[in-house]
Amino acid sequence: MTDIRSSEQQILVVDDDPSVTASIAMLLKQSGYKLQTASCQAEALEHLENFDFNLVIQDMNFSRNTSGEEGMVLLKQIKKNAPTLPVILMTAWGSIELAVEGIKQGAADFITKPWDNQQLLRTVNTSLELNQTNVSEPNSRQMLDEKYDFSSIVGEDPAMLEVLTTIGRVAATDASVLILGESGTGKELIADAIHKNSRRMQHELVKVNLGGMSATLFESEMFGHVRGAFTDAKSDRQGRFELATNGSIFLDEIGDLDPSSQVKLLRVLQDQTFQTVGSSKTQKANVRIISATNRDLYEMVKDGSFREDLLYRINLITVTIPPLRNRRGDIAQLAKRHLNKVCELYGVDSIKLDDSAISWLEHQNWPGNVRQLSQTVERAALMSNGPLLTMADFKTQNMSSDEDFDEASLPVGSLTLDEMEKLMIKRAIKAYNKNLSRVADALGISRAALYRRIEKYGLS
């Protein structure tokens, strides 16, 4: 994506404090933007009526009133008159709830005062880039492959093409991306593709499984520690954010993060700074945030187990990966690719799938998604003695049971996500004879995350 910073981009800054507008104006003008300023709602609306703007940066208060009502009124008026015009809100750290309400009303993003200049520039640039990307129908796979490197992702189903089209459009920005999807759908592959097609591709993509991280280790793991910071700190250690400097960080299973760690994560995402445990030195966190979860974060916000302000900080762009049962056209291709990998991995002669095997695979519901499909293919290949896998090679795995998900017996809406997750865990515990290490691996979660779910659902 080309750099959008040019004299053609005009920004309106609205704040009643002249020192704020002057400071932001100087910063943005040095970066090549045109600027106009306003000190109140009426002046801002007059400018918007008389000039074309590409972005608005507005405070939430224009008088001694600190409720934010004035800013909310202006935001609603802007979105009414110009629905596609991106608006960035400015607010104090203690008023983040107000900024979150602004996001719900259509704001593109928010920054807190006092701001970091580089962070402000990244936020402005990202908002402008996202507003310039064309929202269009999904491209063909061939067209996508000509533009982006999606070589690790198999999929030509329309539902998957829509996902690839979205991540292709946003990859080159610094927008935070939240990847949603059931266990085994390939959320990590999508994170890899976003980073691989970004401007940060020459730097590290640091992957963190938050589901397996205890609250006591969170700060040390994420921000690092210095020698002597605590009893076992026998040497300095870099944290994940420092390792990801100028690159991206993938926060997997973010829905499993405990409340105290959520606050600490929000701080670093908001301020783009952190302190190593045991040190008073503040470090910059120039990273792109990619998060993933198989949980319903909006429901978690409702029940108070996930912070709403953190949710709106990580999901500037949300990508939902369809389950395998909703993209059956990709099953044959996925199975063949994994079969080739198995043959290469184990050094065996080429094995093929016959038509009966492909038909059987395409008619399964795959509650474990691509991960389950891959394990099933690998198991069949290792158990087979011939160069051709048939339906019989798969049926011996006894996947069809009364507990299998069946579209006729389980219509949409018959189970909540929690009920489906509980059922999957029960089936996995039974299938692997209570070997929790194998259960966790099969479900694609850590043992710690599995234990929490077992406790949550009251499973023995």
C-alpha positions as CSV (number, residue, x, y, z in Angstrom):
1,M,0.0,0.0,0.0
2,T,1.4,3.4,-0.9
3,D,2.1,6.0,1.8
4,I,-1.0,8.2,2.2
5,R,0.8,11.1,3.8
6,S,0.7,13.9,1.3
7,S,-0.5,17.5,0.9
8,E,-3.8,16.1,-0.5
9,Q,-4.8,14.8,3.0
10,Q,-6.5,17.4,5.1
11,I,-7.2,17.0,8.8
12,L,-9.4,19.0,11.2
13,V,-8.2,19.2,14.8
14,V,-10.9,20.2,17.3
15,D,-9.8,21.3,20.9
16,D,-10.5,24.3,23.0
17,D,-6.8,24.4,24.3
18,P,-4.7,26.4,21.8
19,S,-1.5,24.7,22.9
20,V,-3.0,21.3,22.0
21,T,-4.1,22.3,18.5
22,A,-0.8,24.1,17.9
23,S,1.2,21.1,19.0
24,I,-0.8,18.6,16.9
25,A,-0.8,21.0,13.9
26,M,3.0,21.4,14.0
27,L,3.5,17.6,14.2
28,L,1.1,16.8,11.3
29,K,2.3,19.6,9.1
30,Q,5.8,18.3,9.4
31,S,4.5,15.0,8.2
32,G,3.0,16.5,5.1
33,Y,-0.7,16.9,6.1
34,K,-2.8,20.0,5.6
35,L,-4.4,21.2,8.8
36,Q,-7.3,23.3,10.0
37,T,-8.2,23.8,13.7
38,A,-11.4,24.6,15.6
39,S,-12.0,25.4,19.3
40,C,-15.6,24.5,19.6
41,Q,-18.5,22.4,18.1
42,A,-20.0,25.3,16.1
43,E,-16.6,26.2,14.5
44,A,-15.9,22.6,13.7
45,L,-19.2,22.1,12.0
46,E,-18.7,25.3,10.0
47,H,-15.3,24.0,8.8
48,L,-16.8,20.6,7.9
49,E,-19.5,22.4,5.8
50,N,-17.1,24.5,3.9
51,F,-14.1,22.2,3.4
52,D,-13.3,18.6,2.5
53,F,-11.5,16.7,5.2
54,N,-10.0,13.2,5.2
55,L,-9.9,12.9,9.0
56,V,-11.1,14.6,12.2
57,I,-9.2,14.6,15.5
58,Q,-11.4,15.9,18.3
59,D,-11.3,16.3,22.0
60,M,-14.3,15.3,24.1
61,N,-14.7,18.5,26.0
62,F,-14.8,22.1,24.8
63,S,-15.5,23.9,28.1
64,R,-15.2,23.4,31.8
65,N,-17.7,20.6,31.5
66,T,-15.7,17.4,31.6
67,S,-18.6,14.9,31.1
68,G,-17.7,14.4,27.4
69,E,-21.2,15.2,26.3
70,E,-20.1,18.0,24.0
71,G,-17.6,15.8,22.2
72,M,-20.3,13.0,21.9
73,V,-22.7,15.5,20.4
74,L,-20.1,16.6,17.8
75,L,-19.2,13.1,17.0
76,K,-22.8,12.1,16.3
77,Q,-23.3,15.2,14.1
78,I,-20.2,14.4,12.1
79,K,-21.2,10.8,11.6
80,K,-24.7,11.9,10.6
81,N,-23.4,14.4,8.0
82,A,-20.4,12.4,6.8
83,P,-20.7,8.7,7.8
84,T,-17.5,7.6,6.2
85,L,-15.3,10.4,7.6
86,P,-12.9,8.8,10.2
87,V,-12.9,10.5,13.6
88,I,-10.1,10.0,16.2
89,L,-11.1,10.9,19.8
90,M,-8.8,12.4,22.4
91,T,-9.4,11.7,26.0
92,A,-7.6,11.4,29.3
93,W,-6.6,7.9,30.6
94,G,-9.3,8.1,33.3
95,S,-12.0,8.7,30.7
96,I,-11.4,5.7,28.5
97,E,-14.9,4.5,29.1
98,L,-16.1,7.7,27.4
99,A,-13.8,6.9,24.4
100,V,-15.2,3.3,24.2
101,E,-18.7,4.8,24.0
102,G,-17.4,7.0,21.2
103,I,-16.1,3.9,19.3
104,K,-19.6,2.5,19.6
105,Q,-21.0,5.7,18.1
106,G,-18.7,5.4,15.1
107,A,-15.3,6.8,16.0
108,A,-12.4,5.1,14.2
109,D,-10.0,5.1,17.2
110,F,-8.9,7.0,20.3
111,I,-5.7,8.3,21.8
112,T,-5.1,9.5,25.4
113,K,-3.6,12.7,26.7
114,P,-0.7,13.2,27.0
115,W,0.0,11.4,23.7
116,D,3.2,10.0,22.2
117,N,3.9,11.8,18.9
118,Q,4.9,8.6,17.0
119,Q,1.8,6.8,18.3
120,L,-0.4,9.6,17.2
121,L,1.1,9.6,13.7
122,R,0.6,5.8,13.5
123,T,-3.0,6.2,14.6
124,V,-3.6,8.9,12.0
125,N,-1.9,7.0,9.2
126,T,-3.8,3.8,10.0
127,S,-7.1,5.5,10.1
128,L,-6.5,7.2,6.8
129,E,-5.2,4.0,5.1
130,L,-8.2,2.0,6.3
131,N,-10.6,4.6,5.0
132,Q,-8.9,4.5,1.6
133,T,-9.0,0.8,1.2
134,N,-11.8,-0.3,-1.2
135,V,-14.4,-2.6,0.4
136,S,-15.3,-4.9,-2.5
137,E,-16.5,-8.3,-3.2
138,P,-14.0,-11.1,-2.5
139,N,-11.4,-11.5,-5.2
140,S,-10.7,-14.8,-6.9
141,R,-8.0,-16.9,-5.3
142,Q,-5.8,-16.3,-8.4
143,M,-6.2,-12.5,-8.1
144,L,-5.4,-12.6,-4.3
145,D,-2.3,-14.7,-4.9
146,E,-1.0,-12.2,-7.5
147,K,-1.2,-9.4,-4.8
148,Y,-0.3,-11.2,-1.6
149,D,1.7,-14.1,-0.2
150,F,-1.0,-16.5,1.0
151,S,1.0,-19.6,0.1
152,S,0.4,-21.2,3.5
153,I,-3.3,-20.9,3.4
154,V,-5.6,-23.4,1.5
155,G,-9.0,-22.1,0.5
156,E,-11.1,-21.1,-2.5
157,D,-14.5,-21.3,-0.8
158,P,-16.3,-17.9,-0.9
159,A,-16.3,-17.6,2.9
160,M,-12.5,-18.1,3.0
161,L,-11.9,-15.7,0.1
162,E,-13.8,-13.0,2.0
163,V,-11.4,-13.5,4.9
164,L,-8.3,-13.4,2.6
165,T,-9.7,-10.3,0.9
166,T,-10.1,-8.5,4.3
167,I,-6.6,-9.4,5.6
168,G,-5.1,-8.5,2.3
169,R,-6.6,-5.0,2.6
170,V,-5.5,-4.4,6.2
171,A,-2.2,-6.2,6.3
172,A,-0.2,-3.1,5.1
173,T,-1.7,-0.9,7.8
174,D,-0.8,-0.9,11.5
175,A,-4.4,-1.6,12.5
176,S,-4.9,-4.0,15.4
177,V,-6.6,-7.2,14.2
178,L,-8.8,-9.6,16.2
179,I,-9.1,-13.1,14.7
180,L,-12.1,-15.0,15.8
181,G,-12.9,-18.7,15.1
182,E,-13.5,-22.1,16.6
183,S,-10.5,-24.2,17.7
184,G,-8.6,-25.7,14.8
185,T,-9.8,-23.2,12.1
186,G,-6.3,-21.8,11.5
187,K,-6.2,-18.5,13.4
188,E,-2.4,-18.7,13.7
189,L,-2.0,-19.1,9.9
190,I,-4.1,-16.0,9.4
191,A,-1.9,-14.1,11.9
192,D,1.2,-15.3,10.0
193,A,-0.3,-14.1,6.7
194,I,-1.1,-10.6,8.1
195,H,2.5,-10.2,9.3
196,K,4.0,-11.7,6.1
197,N,2.1,-9.1,4.0
198,S,2.8,-6.1,6.2
199,R,5.4,-3.4,6.2
200,R,6.8,-5.1,9.3
201,M,7.6,-8.4,7.6
202,Q,11.4,-8.0,7.9
203,H,11.0,-8.0,11.7
204,E,9.8,-10.6,14.2
205,L,6.3,-12.0,14.6
206,V,6.4,-12.9,18.3
207,K,3.7,-15.5,19.3
208,V,2.4,-15.6,22.8
209,N,-0.1,-18.2,24.1
210,L,-1.9,-16.2,26.8
211,G,-4.1,-19.2,27.8
212,G,-1.1,-20.9,29.2
213,M,0.4,-17.9,31.1
214,S,-0.3,-17.4,34.8
215,A,-1.0,-14.0,36.2
216,T,2.1,-14.1,38.3
217,L,4.3,-14.6,35.3
218,F,2.5,-12.2,33.0
219,E,4.7,-9.1,33.5
220,S,8.0,-11.0,33.4
221,E,7.0,-12.9,30.3
222,M,5.6,-9.9,28.4
223,F,7.8,-7.0,29.6
224,G,10.9,-8.9,30.7
225,H,12.9,-8.6,33.9
226,V,16.3,-7.5,35.2
227,R,18.6,-9.7,37.3
228,G,17.5,-9.7,40.9
229,A,14.0,-8.4,40.2
230,F,12.7,-11.4,42.1
231,T,14.0,-14.6,43.7
232,D,14.5,-16.7,40.5
233,A,15.6,-13.7,38.3
234,K,19.3,-14.8,37.9
235,S,19.8,-12.9,34.7
236,D,18.3,-10.2,32.6
237,R,15.5,-11.4,30.3
238,Q,13.9,-9.7,27.3
239,G,10.1,-9.7,27.3
240,R,7.9,-10.5,24.4
241,F,7.1,-6.8,23.6
242,E,10.8,-6.0,23.4
243,L,11.4,-9.0,21.1
244,A,8.6,-7.8,18.8
245,T,10.0,-4.2,18.5
246,N,9.2,-2.9,15.0
247,G,7.4,-6.2,14.2
248,S,4.2,-7.8,15.3
249,I,3.0,-9.6,18.4
250,F,0.4,-12.4,18.2
251,L,-1.7,-12.7,21.4
252,D,-3.3,-16.1,21.1
253,E,-6.2,-17.1,23.4
254,I,-6.6,-13.6,24.6
255,G,-10.0,-14.5,25.9
256,D,-8.3,-16.6,28.6
257,L,-6.4,-13.6,30.1
258,D,-7.1,-13.0,33.7
259,P,-8.5,-9.6,34.8
260,S,-5.4,-8.2,36.4
261,S,-3.3,-9.0,33.4
262,Q,-5.9,-7.4,31.1
263,V,-5.3,-4.1,32.9
264,K,-1.5,-4.4,32.4
265,L,-2.0,-5.3,28.7
266,L,-4.4,-2.4,28.1
267,R,-1.8,0.0,29.6
268,V,0.9,-1.0,27.1
269,L,-1.5,-1.1,24.2
270,Q,-2.8,2.3,25.1
271,D,0.5,4.1,25.9
272,Q,2.8,2.0,23.6
273,T,5.2,1.9,26.5
274,F,6.2,-0.6,29.2
275,Q,8.7,-1.1,32.0
276,T,10.8,-4.1,32.5
277,V,10.2,-5.8,35.9
278,G,12.7,-4.4,38.4
279,S,13.6,-1.4,36.2
280,S,12.4,2.2,36.3
281,K,13.3,2.7,32.6
282,T,10.3,3.2,30.3
283,Q,10.6,1.5,26.9
284,K,8.7,2.1,23.6
285,A,6.5,-0.7,22.3
286,N,6.4,-0.1,18.5
287,V,4.5,-3.3,17.7
288,R,1.5,-4.3,15.6
289,I,-1.1,-6.2,17.7
290,I,-2.8,-9.3,16.3
291,S,-5.0,-11.2,18.7
292,A,-7.0,-14.4,18.5
293,T,-9.6,-16.3,20.5
294,N,-12.3,-18.9,20.1
295,R,-14.4,-17.3,22.8
296,D,-17.2,-14.7,22.5
297,L,-15.6,-11.6,23.9
298,Y,-18.7,-9.5,23.7
299,E,-20.5,-12.0,25.9
300,M,-17.5,-11.9,28.3
301,V,-17.8,-8.1,28.4
302,K,-21.4,-8.5,29.4
303,D,-20.6,-10.9,32.3
304,G,-17.6,-8.8,33.4
305,S,-14.9,-11.3,32.6
306,F,-13.3,-9.2,29.8
307,R,-12.6,-5.5,29.8
308,E,-14.7,-3.5,27.2
309,D,-11.9,-0.9,26.8
310,L,-9.4,-3.7,26.0
311,L,-11.8,-5.3,23.5
312,Y,-12.1,-2.0,21.6
313,R,-8.3,-1.5,21.6
314,I,-7.6,-4.9,20.0
315,N,-10.4,-5.1,17.4
316,L,-10.0,-2.2,15.1
317,I,-10.4,-4.9,12.5
318,T,-12.2,-8.2,13.2
319,V,-11.7,-11.3,11.1
320,T,-13.9,-14.3,11.6
321,I,-12.7,-17.6,10.2
322,P,-15.5,-19.9,9.1
323,P,-15.5,-23.4,10.5
324,L,-14.6,-26.2,8.2
325,R,-18.2,-27.5,7.9
326,N,-19.1,-24.1,6.3
327,R,-16.4,-24.4,3.7
328,R,-16.7,-28.0,2.5
329,G,-15.4,-27.1,-0.9
330,D,-11.9,-26.7,0.6
331,I,-11.8,-30.1,2.4
332,A,-10.4,-32.2,-0.5
333,Q,-7.6,-29.6,-1.1
334,L,-6.8,-29.4,2.6
335,A,-6.7,-33.2,2.9
336,K,-4.4,-33.6,-0.1
337,R,-2.0,-31.0,1.1
338,H,-1.7,-32.5,4.5
339,L,-1.3,-36.0,3.1
340,N,1.7,-34.7,1.0
341,K,3.2,-33.2,4.2
342,V,2.8,-36.5,6.1
343,C,4.5,-38.4,3.3
344,E,7.4,-36.0,3.3
345,L,7.6,-35.9,7.1
346,Y,7.8,-39.6,7.5
347,G,9.8,-40.3,4.4
348,V,7.2,-42.6,2.9
349,D,6.2,-43.1,-0.8
350,S,3.5,-40.9,-2.2
351,I,0.0,-41.8,-1.0
352,K,-3.2,-40.6,-2.7
353,L,-6.9,-40.3,-1.8
354,D,-9.4,-42.1,-3.9
355,D,-12.9,-40.6,-4.7
356,S,-14.6,-42.6,-1.9
357,A,-12.2,-41.2,0.7
358,I,-12.7,-37.6,-0.5
359,S,-16.5,-38.0,-0.5
360,W,-16.4,-39.4,3.0
361,L,-14.2,-36.6,4.2
362,E,-16.4,-34.0,2.7
363,H,-19.5,-35.4,4.4
364,Q,-18.1,-35.2,8.0
365,N,-18.9,-32.3,10.2
366,W,-15.4,-31.8,11.6
367,P,-16.1,-30.2,15.0
368,G,-12.3,-30.0,15.5
369,N,-12.0,-28.2,12.1
370,V,-8.8,-28.2,10.1
371,R,-6.7,-29.5,13.0
372,Q,-9.0,-32.6,13.3
373,L,-9.0,-33.1,9.5
374,S,-5.2,-33.1,9.5
375,Q,-4.9,-35.5,12.4
376,T,-7.4,-37.8,10.8
377,V,-5.5,-37.9,7.5
378,E,-2.2,-38.4,9.2
379,R,-3.6,-41.3,11.3
380,A,-5.1,-43.0,8.2
381,A,-1.8,-42.6,6.2
382,L,0.3,-44.1,9.0
383,M,-2.1,-47.0,9.5
384,S,-2.4,-47.8,5.8
385,N,-0.2,-50.2,3.9
386,G,-1.0,-49.1,0.4
387,P,-0.4,-46.2,-1.9
388,L,-4.2,-45.3,-2.0
389,L,-6.4,-44.3,0.9
390,T,-10.1,-45.3,0.6
391,M,-13.2,-44.6,2.7
392,A,-12.5,-47.8,4.6
393,D,-9.2,-46.5,5.9
394,F,-11.0,-43.6,7.5
395,K,-14.1,-45.3,8.7
396,T,-11.9,-47.6,10.9
397,Q,-11.1,-44.5,13.0
398,N,-14.7,-44.8,14.3
399,M,-15.4,-41.1,14.0
400,S,-19.1,-41.6,13.4
401,S,-20.8,-41.9,16.9
402,D,-23.9,-40.7,18.5
403,E,-22.0,-37.8,20.0
404,D,-20.8,-36.5,16.6
405,F,-22.1,-33.1,15.5
406,D,-24.8,-33.7,12.9
407,E,-26.5,-30.9,11.0
408,A,-29.9,-32.6,11.2
409,S,-29.7,-33.3,14.9
410,L,-28.0,-30.1,15.9
411,P,-29.6,-27.2,14.0
412,V,-28.2,-23.7,14.2
413,G,-28.9,-22.3,17.7
414,S,-29.5,-25.6,19.4
415,L,-26.3,-25.2,21.4
416,T,-24.5,-22.2,22.8
417,L,-20.8,-21.8,22.2
418,D,-20.1,-22.8,25.8
419,E,-22.3,-25.9,25.5
420,M,-20.5,-26.9,22.3
421,E,-17.1,-26.3,23.9
422,K,-18.1,-28.4,26.9
423,L,-19.3,-31.2,24.6
424,M,-16.0,-31.1,22.6
425,I,-13.9,-31.3,25.8
426,K,-16.0,-34.3,27.1
427,R,-15.6,-36.1,23.8
428,A,-11.9,-35.5,23.7
429,I,-11.4,-36.7,27.3
430,K,-13.2,-39.9,26.4
431,A,-11.4,-40.3,23.1
432,Y,-7.9,-39.9,24.6
433,N,-8.7,-42.0,27.7
434,K,-8.3,-39.0,30.1
435,N,-4.8,-38.2,28.9
436,L,-5.0,-34.5,29.4
437,S,-1.8,-33.7,27.6
438,R,-3.2,-35.4,24.4
439,V,-6.6,-33.8,25.0
440,A,-5.1,-30.3,25.2
441,D,-3.0,-30.9,22.0
442,A,-6.0,-32.3,20.1
443,L,-8.1,-29.2,21.1
444,G,-5.3,-26.8,20.3
445,I,-5.1,-25.3,23.8
446,S,-2.6,-25.4,26.6
447,R,-3.0,-27.8,29.6
448,A,-3.5,-24.7,31.8
449,A,-6.3,-23.5,29.6
450,L,-7.8,-27.0,29.5
451,Y,-7.8,-27.2,33.3
452,R,-9.6,-23.8,33.5
453,R,-12.3,-25.1,31.1
454,I,-12.7,-28.4,33.0
455,E,-13.2,-26.4,36.2
456,K,-15.5,-23.9,34.5
457,Y,-17.8,-26.7,33.2
458,G,-17.6,-28.9,36.3
459,L,-16.1,-31.8,34.4
460,S,-14.3,-34.6,36.3
